Amino acid sequence: MTLVDKISLELGAQEPWPKDVKFFQPHEVEQVLLPDNANCLATQAFLKMCQLPYIVEPRPNAEAMSPTLKVPFIKAGRFVIAELEGIVQFVNGKGITLTEPLDSDQKSNMRAYMSLIHSVLEMAELYICWVDDETYNEVTTARNGSVYPWPLNHIQNRNKRSQVIKKLKTLGWYNKKLEDVYSEVETCCESLQTRLDGKRFFFEHGPTELDALVFGHLFTILTTPLPRSDLANIVRNYPSLIDLVKRIEKEYFKKAAQQ
C-alpha cells in the first residue's frame, strides 16, 4: 500500500459508513471457483458481524475491476477498497472493530490463524482448481472462461493457470501430490478445531474476522460441487468447525434474509 493509499484510507476513516456501500463480486455462476467464493463470503460475513449495510453488485469482470485484481472489493463513497484485510483495516479506521476486547497476545494469535488459513486452505483450493487436471478440465475451465467469448476464454484460462502455477511453485505447493494437499488441509482443520475447543467462536467475547474467514472457506468447501468430494469429507470430520459454520450461516445470513 502506497503512502497516498494510506492517507486516503485515513481520510476515509473520518467519514461515517455510507448507507449505499457497494460490494463487488463475480456473478455466482462464475464465482464457483473455491478461493474467490471463499474470500467473498468471508468478507460478507465480516461486514454482517459488524452490522454494516452493503449492496451486493455482481459483475462478470469483478476481478478486472478490483484495484488489486482480486475479489471482493467495496466502493464506500469515494473510496474503493479490495480484499478482506484491506476492508477490515478500512472499517477499523472508522472505530468499528470486532477485536477491541482482545489483548495483544490474542490479536497476534488471531492473525497467526488467519495466516494459516491463507497459507494452507487457500493454497489447497488453488491447487485443486488449477493443478488437479480433473477439476481443472471439468470445473475450472468452464467457470473461469464463461464470461469471455471464444477463443479469448481459452487464452484467459491458460494465462490464469500459468499465474497460479507460478505462485504455487514459489510457495512450494505445485510439486505436492493430491494426498499431500489433503494432509495439509487435515492438519489445518485439526489446528483450528483445537483452537476453537468447543466454543461458540474462536474467542469468548464473540466473533472476529478469524471466524468470518474460517466460515468463508469451510462453507465454500462444503457446498461447492467438485468432481471429487475428498476435500469436503475432510472438513466433515471436524464437528466443532461444522457447528461454527452452521452457526454463522444461521445468525448472520439466514436471519438477514428473513428480515
LINSUL-V888702 format. One record per helix or strand of 3 or more residues. SS is the DSSP state (H for helix, E for strand). FROM is the first residue (numbers start at 1). TO is the last residue. Records with the same first field share a line. If there is no record, write none. Layout:
SS = FROM-TO, FROM-TO
This chain:
H = 3-13, 34-49, 62-65, 84-92, 104-130, 133-145, 152-170, 178-196, 209-223, 230-236, 239-258
E = 22-25, 55-58, 73-76, 79-82
